[in-house]
Amino acid sequence: MIRYIALALVICVACRWLLGKWPWEYLSTRSSSERALDNARRLLDVPRNASAEEIRLAHRRIATIIHPDKGGSAAALQEVNAARDLLLARLEHTRTERSE
């Protein structure tokens, strides 16, 4: 019995080390919109509770670095713009829900 517990512990630690998540984190499902919001926050490097001004400043900072005139790609700039638009739309959506 102790062998099985030790084996399960080793497998859990190996999963965390190799894949970056604990095994039970794979059991929880998130919607595609939550994943898109997380990716947008990660791309702009803003916290979950970022204000509209913080989102705009992060977008401006990243856009100046990856702008095509500065040697970046148009696709990367388009992705950053989409992330900004998604986060700002979500922020407006939550604001209107609170005021109702």
N, CA, C and O atoms as CSV, one atom per row, in Angstrom:
chain,resi,resn,atom,element,x,y,z
A,1,MET,N,N,0.826,-1.189,0.000
A,1,MET,CA,C,0.000,0.000,0.000
A,1,MET,C,C,0.871,1.253,0.000
A,1,MET,O,O,0.590,2.212,-0.719
A,2,ILE,N,N,1.920,1.238,0.805
A,2,ILE,CA,C,2.805,2.397,0.871
A,2,ILE,C,C,3.521,2.592,-0.453
A,2,ILE,O,O,3.811,3.723,-0.842
A,3,ARG,N,N,3.807,1.500,-1.148
A,3,ARG,CA,C,4.451,1.604,-2.458
A,3,ARG,C,C,3.563,2.363,-3.439
A,3,ARG,O,O,4.055,3.191,-4.206
A,4,TYR,N,N,2.263,2.088,-3.420
A,4,TYR,CA,C,1.339,2.749,-4.335
A,4,TYR,C,C,1.225,4.248,-4.029
A,4,TYR,O,O,1.138,5.076,-4.935
A,5,ILE,N,N,1.226,4.570,-2.751
A,5,ILE,CA,C,1.176,5.976,-2.357
A,5,ILE,C,C,2.462,6.676,-2.776
A,5,ILE,O,O,2.417,7.791,-3.296
A,6,ALA,N,N,3.591,6.047,-2.561
A,6,ALA,CA,C,4.871,6.630,-2.968
A,6,ALA,C,C,4.939,6.773,-4.487
A,6,ALA,O,O,5.434,7.779,-4.995
A,7,LEU,N,N,4.449,5.780,-5.206
A,7,LEU,CA,C,4.432,5.846,-6.671
A,7,LEU,C,C,3.534,6.977,-7.165
A,7,LEU,O,O,3.890,7.701,-8.095
A,8,ALA,N,N,2.374,7.124,-6.540
A,8,ALA,CA,C,1.459,8.207,-6.911
A,8,ALA,C,C,2.094,9.564,-6.638
A,8,ALA,O,O,1.940,10.491,-7.433
A,9,LEU,N,N,2.800,9.687,-5.530
A,9,LEU,CA,C,3.481,10.929,-5.198
A,9,LEU,C,C,4.580,11.250,-6.211
A,9,LEU,O,O,4.718,12.397,-6.635
A,10,VAL,N,N,5.343,10.262,-6.588
A,10,VAL,CA,C,6.404,10.451,-7.579
A,10,VAL,C,C,5.810,10.857,-8.927
A,10,VAL,O,O,6.347,11.736,-9.601
A,11,ILE,N,N,4.718,10.229,-9.319
A,11,ILE,CA,C,4.070,10.571,-10.584
A,11,ILE,C,C,3.535,12.006,-10.549
A,11,ILE,O,O,3.649,12.733,-11.536
A,12,CYS,N,N,2.960,12.407,-9.435
A,12,CYS,CA,C,2.453,13.782,-9.306
A,12,CYS,C,C,3.581,14.792,-9.415
A,12,CYS,O,O,3.453,15.787,-10.129
A,13,VAL,N,N,4.666,14.557,-8.729
A,13,VAL,CA,C,5.806,15.477,-8.776
A,13,VAL,C,C,6.416,15.492,-10.174
A,13,VAL,O,O,6.798,16.555,-10.662
A,14,ALA,N,N,6.512,14.341,-10.823
A,14,ALA,CA,C,7.056,14.286,-12.176
A,14,ALA,C,C,6.158,15.050,-13.154
A,14,ALA,O,O,6.656,15.745,-14.040
A,15,CYS,N,N,4.863,14.924,-12.996
A,15,CYS,CA,C,3.929,15.650,-13.846
A,15,CYS,C,C,4.099,17.161,-13.658
A,15,CYS,O,O,4.113,17.915,-14.631
A,16,ARG,N,N,4.225,17.587,-12.426
A,16,ARG,CA,C,4.415,19.012,-12.140
A,16,ARG,C,C,5.728,19.503,-12.725
A,16,ARG,O,O,5.784,20.592,-13.297
A,17,TRP,N,N,6.769,18.721,-12.590
A,17,TRP,CA,C,8.097,19.117,-13.056
A,17,TRP,C,C,8.168,19.132,-14.578
A,17,TRP,O,O,8.737,20.054,-15.163
A,18,LEU,N,N,7.598,18.127,-15.219
A,18,LEU,CA,C,7.701,18.016,-16.676
A,18,LEU,C,C,6.679,18.869,-17.420
A,18,LEU,O,O,7.007,19.477,-18.440
A,19,LEU,N,N,5.461,18.920,-16.929
A,19,LEU,CA,C,4.386,19.585,-17.662
A,19,LEU,C,C,3.984,20.936,-17.081
A,19,LEU,O,O,3.277,21.703,-17.735
A,20,GLY,N,N,4.422,21.234,-15.870
A,20,GLY,CA,C,4.131,22.540,-15.279
A,20,GLY,C,C,2.833,22.619,-14.511
A,20,GLY,O,O,2.504,23.676,-13.973
A,21,LYS,N,N,2.087,21.535,-14.443
A,21,LYS,CA,C,0.831,21.538,-13.706
A,21,LYS,C,C,0.734,20.268,-12.877
A,21,LYS,O,O,1.312,19.235,-13.215
A,22,TRP,N,N,-0.010,20.370,-11.784
A,22,TRP,CA,C,-0.309,19.191,-11.003
A,22,TRP,C,C,-1.362,18.391,-11.751
A,22,TRP,O,O,-2.138,18.968,-12.513
A,23,PRO,N,N,-1.412,17.080,-11.557
A,23,PRO,CA,C,-2.377,16.255,-12.301
A,23,PRO,C,C,-3.827,16.678,-12.094
A,23,PRO,O,O,-4.613,16.621,-13.040
A,24,TRP,N,N,-4.202,17.093,-10.909
A,24,TRP,CA,C,-5.587,17.465,-10.649
A,24,TRP,C,C,-5.953,18.790,-11.305
A,24,TRP,O,O,-7.137,19.102,-11.432
A,25,GLU,N,N,-4.962,19.580,-11.727
A,25,GLU,CA,C,-5.273,20.815,-12.451
A,25,GLU,C,C,-5.801,20.519,-13.847
A,25,GLU,O,O,-6.488,21.357,-14.432
A,26,TYR,N,N,-5.500,19.362,-14.385
A,26,TYR,CA,C,-6.021,18.969,-15.689
A,26,TYR,C,C,-7.487,18.562,-15.610
A,26,TYR,O,O,-8.170,18.524,-16.634
A,27,LEU,N,N,-7.974,18.262,-14.434
A,27,LEU,CA,C,-9.369,17.852,-14.282
A,27,LEU,C,C,-10.326,19.036,-14.311
A,27,LEU,O,O,-11.481,18.888,-14.710
A,28,SER,N,N,-9.862,20.204,-13.894
A,28,SER,CA,C,-10.729,21.372,-13.901
A,28,SER,C,C,-10.795,21.934,-15.319
A,28,SER,O,O,-9.773,22.114,-15.981
A,29,THR,N,N,-11.996,22.200,-15.762
A,29,THR,CA,C,-12.175,22.728,-17.113
A,29,THR,C,C,-12.496,24.212,-17.036
A,29,THR,O,O,-13.274,24.665,-16.196
A,30,ARG,N,N,-11.877,24.942,-17.933
A,30,ARG,CA,C,-12.162,26.371,-18.040
A,30,ARG,C,C,-12.755,26.629,-19.411
A,30,ARG,O,O,-12.450,25.930,-20.377
A,31,SER,N,N,-13.587,27.621,-19.481
A,31,SER,CA,C,-14.203,27.930,-20.763
A,31,SER,C,C,-13.174,28.557,-21.695
A,31,SER,O,O,-12.119,29.013,-21.256
A,32,SER,N,N,-13.487,28.573,-22.957
A,32,SER,CA,C,-12.557,29.144,-23.935
A,32,SER,C,C,-12.400,30.637,-23.734
A,32,SER,O,O,-11.330,31.184,-24.005
A,33,SER,N,N,-13.447,31.316,-23.262
A,33,SER,CA,C,-13.326,32.757,-23.024
A,33,SER,C,C,-12.382,33.044,-21.854
A,33,SER,O,O,-11.634,34.022,-21.893
A,34,GLU,N,N,-12.408,32.204,-20.815
A,34,GLU,CA,C,-11.482,32.377,-19.699
A,34,GLU,C,C,-10.046,32.135,-20.139
A,34,GLU,O,O,-9.135,32.846,-19.715
A,35,ARG,N,N,-9.842,31.123,-20.995
A,35,ARG,CA,C,-8.500,30.866,-21.514
A,35,ARG,C,C,-8.022,32.023,-22.383
A,35,ARG,O,O,-6.851,32.398,-22.323
A,36,ALA,N,N,-8.920,32.594,-23.194
A,36,ALA,CA,C,-8.559,33.726,-24.042
A,36,ALA,C,C,-8.191,34.943,-23.198
A,36,ALA,O,O,-7.247,35.663,-23.522
A,37,LEU,N,N,-8.926,35.170,-22.129
A,37,LEU,CA,C,-8.608,36.290,-21.238
A,37,LEU,C,C,-7.261,36.082,-20.553
A,37,LEU,O,O,-6.475,37.020,-20.426
A,38,ASP,N,N,-6.997,34.859,-20.114
A,38,ASP,CA,C,-5.707,34.567,-19.486
A,38,ASP,C,C,-4.553,34.760,-20.468
A,38,ASP,O,O,-3.508,35.304,-20.108
A,39,ASN,N,N,-4.746,34.313,-21.705
A,39,ASN,CA,C,-3.701,34.504,-22.716
A,39,ASN,C,C,-3.475,35.975,-23.008
A,39,ASN,O,O,-2.337,36.407,-23.192
A,40,ALA,N,N,-4.559,36.753,-23.054
A,40,ALA,CA,C,-4.433,38.190,-23.304
A,40,ALA,C,C,-3.695,38.873,-22.148
A,40,ALA,O,O,-2.837,39.727,-22.370
A,41,ARG,N,N,-4.034,38.489,-20.919
A,41,ARG,CA,C,-3.338,39.076,-19.760
A,41,ARG,C,C,-1.856,38.703,-19.764
A,41,ARG,O,O,-1.000,39.526,-19.440
A,42,ARG,N,N,-1.565,37.463,-20.133
A,42,ARG,CA,C,-0.179,37.015,-20.178
A,42,ARG,C,C,0.581,37.749,-21.283
A,42,ARG,O,O,1.742,38.114,-21.098
A,43,LEU,N,N,-0.059,37.964,-22.418
A,43,LEU,CA,C,0.582,38.639,-23.537
A,43,LEU,C,C,0.905,40.093,-23.200
A,43,LEU,O,O,1.979,40.593,-23.535
A,44,LEU,N,N,-0.035,40.763,-22.534
A,44,LEU,CA,C,0.188,42.158,-22.161
A,44,LEU,C,C,0.889,42.302,-20.817
A,44,LEU,O,O,1.294,43.403,-20.445
A,45,ASP,N,N,1.033,41.207,-20.091
A,45,ASP,CA,C,1.700,41.197,-18.792
A,45,ASP,C,C,1.005,42.146,-17.811
A,45,ASP,O,O,1.639,43.002,-17.195
A,46,VAL,N,N,-0.303,41.972,-17.683
A,46,VAL,CA,C,-1.086,42.763,-16.734
A,46,VAL,C,C,-1.740,41.816,-15.735
A,46,VAL,O,O,-2.008,40.661,-16.067
A,47,PRO,N,N,-1.999,42.284,-14.522
A,47,PRO,CA,C,-2.648,41.426,-13.528
A,47,PRO,C,C,-4.130,41.233,-13.839
A,47,PRO,O,O,-4.693,41.906,-14.703
A,48,ARG,N,N,-4.730,40.325,-13.136
A,48,ARG,CA,C,-6.141,39.990,-13.349
A,48,ARG,C,C,-7.056,41.182,-13.078
A,48,ARG,O,O,-8.089,41.322,-13.733
A,49,ASN,N,N,-6.704,42.025,-12.141
A,49,ASN,CA,C,-7.540,43.163,-11.765
A,49,ASN,C,C,-7.005,44.481,-12.346
A,49,ASN,O,O,-7.136,45.530,-11.715
A,50,ALA,N,N,-6.418,44.433,-13.514
A,50,ALA,CA,C,-5.834,45.631,-14.133
A,50,ALA,C,C,-6.936,46.596,-14.568
A,50,ALA,O,O,-8.006,46.191,-15.022
A,51,SER,N,N,-6.636,47.879,-14.414
A,51,SER,CA,C,-7.581,48.899,-14.843
A,51,SER,C,C,-7.413,49.154,-16.340
A,51,SER,O,O,-6.485,48.647,-16.970
A,52,ALA,N,N,-8.325,49.945,-16.894
A,52,ALA,CA,C,-8.256,50.259,-18.323
A,52,ALA,C,C,-6.969,51.027,-18.635
A,52,ALA,O,O,-6.356,50.813,-19.681
A,53,GLU,N,N,-6.572,51.896,-17.751
A,53,GLU,CA,C,-5.343,52.666,-17.969
A,53,GLU,C,C,-4.111,51.760,-17.959
A,53,GLU,O,O,-3.208,51.934,-18.776
A,54,GLU,N,N,-4.072,50.798,-17.041
A,54,GLU,CA,C,-2.948,49.858,-17.007
A,54,GLU,C,C,-2.889,49.011,-18.276
A,54,GLU,O,O,-1.808,48.725,-18.790
A,55,ILE,N,N,-4.044,48.618,-18.770
A,55,ILE,CA,C,-4.096,47.824,-20.001
A,55,ILE,C,C,-3.582,48.649,-21.173
A,55,ILE,O,O,-2.796,48.162,-21.987
A,56,ARG,N,N,-4.026,49.895,-21.256
A,56,ARG,CA,C,-3.575,50.762,-22.354
A,56,ARG,C,C,-2.074,51.038,-22.283
A,56,ARG,O,O,-1.392,51.041,-23.307
A,57,LEU,N,N,-1.570,51.266,-21.092
A,57,LEU,CA,C,-0.130,51.518,-20.947
A,57,LEU,C,C,0.693,50.288,-21.313
A,57,LEU,O,O,1.732,50.403,-21.963
A,58,ALA,N,N,0.231,49.117,-20.897
A,58,ALA,CA,C,0.947,47.878,-21.239
A,58,ALA,C,C,0.909,47.654,-22.745
A,58,ALA,O,O,1.906,47.245,-23.341
A,59,HIS,N,N,-0.233,47.920,-23.357
A,59,HIS,CA,C,-0.338,47.775,-24.814
A,59,HIS,C,C,0.610,48.730,-25.520
A,59,HIS,O,O,1.309,48.333,-26.452
A,60,ARG,N,N,0.642,49.967,-25.093
A,60,ARG,CA,C,1.516,50.961,-25.719
A,60,ARG,C,C,2.985,50.570,-25.577
A,60,ARG,O,O,3.769,50.725,-26.514
A,61,ARG,N,N,3.348,50.068,-24.413
A,61,ARG,CA,C,4.730,49.662,-24.171
A,61,ARG,C,C,5.135,48.512,-25.094
A,61,ARG,O,O,6.214,48.535,-25.686
A,62,ILE,N,N,4.275,47.519,-25.212
A,62,ILE,CA,C,4.600,46.365,-26.041
A,62,ILE,C,C,4.514,46.713,-27.525
A,62,ILE,O,O,5.326,46.246,-28.324
A,63,ALA,N,N,3.524,47.535,-27.895
A,63,ALA,CA,C,3.357,47.892,-29.304
A,63,ALA,C,C,4.546,48.690,-29.831
A,63,ALA,O,O,4.910,48.554,-30.999
A,64,THR,N,N,5.149,49.514,-28.993
A,64,THR,CA,C,6.321,50.268,-29.462
A,64,THR,C,C,7.509,49.344,-29.705
A,64,THR,O,O,8.368,49.640,-30.535
A,65,ILE,N,N,7.558,48.242,-28.995
A,65,ILE,CA,C,8.663,47.297,-29.175
A,65,ILE,C,C,8.469,46.452,-30.422
A,65,ILE,O,O,9.423,46.225,-31.166
A,66,ILE,N,N,7.243,45.978,-30.664
A,66,ILE,CA,C,7.025,45.026,-31.757
A,66,ILE,C,C,6.411,45.663,-32.997
A,66,ILE,O,O,5.980,44.945,-33.899
A,67,HIS,N,N,6.359,46.957,-33.065
A,67,HIS,CA,C,5.776,47.626,-34.228
A,67,HIS,C,C,6.573,47.280,-35.492
A,67,HIS,O,O,7.799,47.181,-35.433
A,68,PRO,N,N,5.897,47.096,-36.631
A,68,PRO,CA,C,6.605,46.745,-37.869
A,68,PRO,C,C,7.646,47.778,-38.304
A,68,PRO,O,O,8.640,47.417,-38.935
A,69,ASP,N,N,7.438,49.034,-37.983
A,69,ASP,CA,C,8.429,50.055,-38.323
A,69,ASP,C,C,9.710,49.905,-37.512
A,69,ASP,O,O,10.760,50.417,-37.898
A,70,LYS,N,N,9.619,49.208,-36.398
A,70,LYS,CA,C,10.790,48.999,-35.546
A,70,LYS,C,C,11.383,47.605,-35.724
A,70,LYS,O,O,12.235,47.187,-34.940
A,71,GLY,N,N,10.938,46.890,-36.745
A,71,GLY,CA,C,11.488,45.566,-37.000
A,71,GLY,C,C,10.619,44.422,-36.535
A,71,GLY,O,O,11.005,43.262,-36.680
A,72,GLY,N,N,9.449,44.716,-35.975
A,72,GLY,CA,C,8.538,43.660,-35.537
A,72,GLY,C,C,7.671,43.188,-36.687
A,72,GLY,O,O,7.873,43.581,-37.836
A,73,SER,N,N,6.718,42.355,-36.372
A,73,SER,CA,C,5.837,41.847,-37.421
A,73,SER,C,C,4.428,42.403,-37.244
A,73,SER,O,O,4.007,42.742,-36.138
A,74,ALA,N,N,3.721,42.486,-38.349
A,74,ALA,CA,C,2.346,42.981,-38.311
A,74,ALA,C,C,1.441,41.983,-37.586
A,74,ALA,O,O,0.488,42.386,-36.920
A,75,ALA,N,N,1.728,40.706,-37.708
A,75,ALA,CA,C,0.921,39.685,-37.037
A,75,ALA,C,C,1.032,39.807,-35.513
A,75,ALA,O,O,0.036,39.675,-34.801
A,76,ALA,N,N,2.232,40.058,-35.025
A,76,ALA,CA,C,2.423,40.215,-33.580
A,76,ALA,C,C,1.696,41.457,-33.076
A,76,ALA,O,O,1.096,41.437,-32.001
A,77,LEU,N,N,1.751,42.527,-33.847
A,77,LEU,CA,C,1.053,43.749,-33.455
A,77,LEU,C,C,-0.450,43.525,-33.467
A,77,LEU,O,O,-1.158,44.025,-32.593
A,78,GLN,N,N,-0.940,42.787,-34.439
A,78,GLN,CA,C,-2.361,42.483,-34.508
A,78,GLN,C,C,-2.794,41.653,-33.297
A,78,GLN,O,O,-3.883,41.859,-32.762
A,79,GLU,N,N,-1.959,40.734,-32.871
A,79,GLU,CA,C,-2.272,39.907,-31.703
A,79,GLU,C,C,-2.319,40.741,-30.427
A,79,GLU,O,O,-3.180,40.528,-29.574
A,80,VAL,N,N,-1.398,41.686,-30.299
A,80,VAL,CA,C,-1.384,42.564,-29.122
A,80,VAL,C,C,-2.606,43.475,-29.141
A,80,VAL,O,O,-3.214,43.721,-28.099
A,81,ASN,N,N,-2.966,43.975,-30.316
A,81,ASN,CA,C,-4.161,44.816,-30.422
A,81,ASN,C,C,-5.420,44.034,-30.052
A,81,ASN,O,O,-6.298,44.558,-29.367
A,82,ALA,N,N,-5.508,42.793,-30.499
A,82,ALA,CA,C,-6.664,41.953,-30.168
A,82,ALA,C,C,-6.723,41.677,-28.673
A,82,ALA,O,O,-7.808,41.655,-28.092
A,83,ALA,N,N,-5.572,41.467,-28.042
A,83,ALA,CA,C,-5.536,41.233,-26.593
A,83,ALA,C,C,-6.025,42.469,-25.847
A,83,ALA,O,O,-6.802,42.359,-24.899
A,84,ARG,N,N,-5.573,43.633,-26.272
A,84,ARG,CA,C,-6.023,44.880,-25.638
A,84,ARG,C,C,-7.528,45.050,-25.800
A,84,ARG,O,O,-8.225,45.368,-24.836
A,85,ASP,N,N,-8.031,44.840,-27.014
A,85,ASP,CA,C,-9.460,45.009,-27.261
A,85,ASP,C,C,-10.290,44.031,-26.435
A,85,ASP,O,O,-11.340,44.397,-25.908
A,86,LEU,N,N,-9.826,42.804,-26.323
A,86,LEU,CA,C,-10.541,41.796,-25.547
A,86,LEU,C,C,-10.604,42.179,-24.068
A,86,LEU,O,O,-11.661,42.089,-23.443
A,87,LEU,N,N,-9.484,42.602,-23.517
A,87,LEU,CA,C,-9.457,42.965,-22.092
A,87,LEU,C,C,-10.289,44.210,-21.812
A,87,LEU,O,O,-10.988,44.272,-20.801
A,88,LEU,N,N,-10.221,45.197,-22.695
A,88,LEU,CA,C,-11.014,46.412,-22.486
A,88,LEU,C,C,-12.503,46.126,-22.642
A,88,LEU,O,O,-13.316,46.686,-21.907
A,89,ALA,N,N,-12.873,45.262,-23.587
A,89,ALA,CA,C,-14.284,44.904,-23.750
A,89,ALA,C,C,-14.792,44.159,-22.527
A,89,ALA,O,O,-15.915,44.388,-22.079
A,90,ARG,N,N,-13.973,43.273,-21.988
A,90,ARG,CA,C,-14.359,42.527,-20.786
A,90,ARG,C,C,-14.500,43.471,-19.591
A,90,ARG,O,O,-15.392,43.298,-18.759
A,91,LEU,N,N,-13.633,44.450,-19.511
A,91,LEU,CA,C,-13.694,45.430,-18.426
A,91,LEU,C,C,-14.983,46.248,-18.529
A,91,LEU,O,O,-15.642,46.489,-17.518
A,92,GLU,N,N,-15.343,46.671,-19.727
A,92,GLU,CA,C,-16.591,47.410,-19.932
A,92,GLU,C,C,-17.795,46.541,-19.620
A,92,GLU,O,O,-18.777,47.015,-19.050
A,93,HIS,N,N,-17.723,45.273,-19.992
A,93,HIS,CA,C,-18.823,44.335,-19.741
A,93,HIS,C,C,-19.057,44.170,-18.246
A,93,HIS,O,O,-20.202,44.167,-17.794
A,94,THR,N,N,-17.998,44.035,-17.485
A,94,THR,CA,C,-18.152,43.866,-16.035
A,94,THR,C,C,-18.629,45.155,-15.389
A,94,THR,O,O,-19.366,45.116,-14.404
A,95,ARG,N,N,-18.218,46.296,-15.930
A,95,ARG,CA,C,-18.691,47.578,-15.394
A,95,ARG,C,C,-20.184,47.731,-15.584
A,95,ARG,O,O,-20.882,48.164,-14.667
A,96,THR,N,N,-20.692,47.382,-16.766
A,96,THR,CA,C,-22.125,47.522,-17.026
A,96,THR,C,C,-22.926,46.517,-16.203
A,96,THR,O,O,-24.056,46.812,-15.815
A,97,GLU,N,N,-22.372,45.349,-15.931
A,97,GLU,CA,C,-23.076,44.388,-15.079
A,97,GLU,C,C,-23.205,44.900,-13.648
A,97,GLU,O,O,-24.227,44.687,-12.995
A,98,ARG,N,N,-22.183,45.565,-13.175
A,98,ARG,CA,C,-22.218,46.093,-11.797
A,98,ARG,C,C,-23.204,47.236,-11.666
A,98,ARG,O,O,-23.862,47.358,-10.632
A,99,SER,N,N,-23.328,48.083,-12.689
A,99,SER,CA,C,-24.196,49.254,-12.593
A,99,SER,C,C,-25.667,48.909,-12.725
A,99,SER,O,O,-26.522,49.707,-12.342
A,100,GLU,N,N,-25.982,47.726,-13.264
A,100,GLU,CA,C,-27.394,47.357,-13.446
A,100,GLU,C,C,-28.025,46.882,-12.203
A,100,GLU,O,O,-29.206,46.537,-12.203
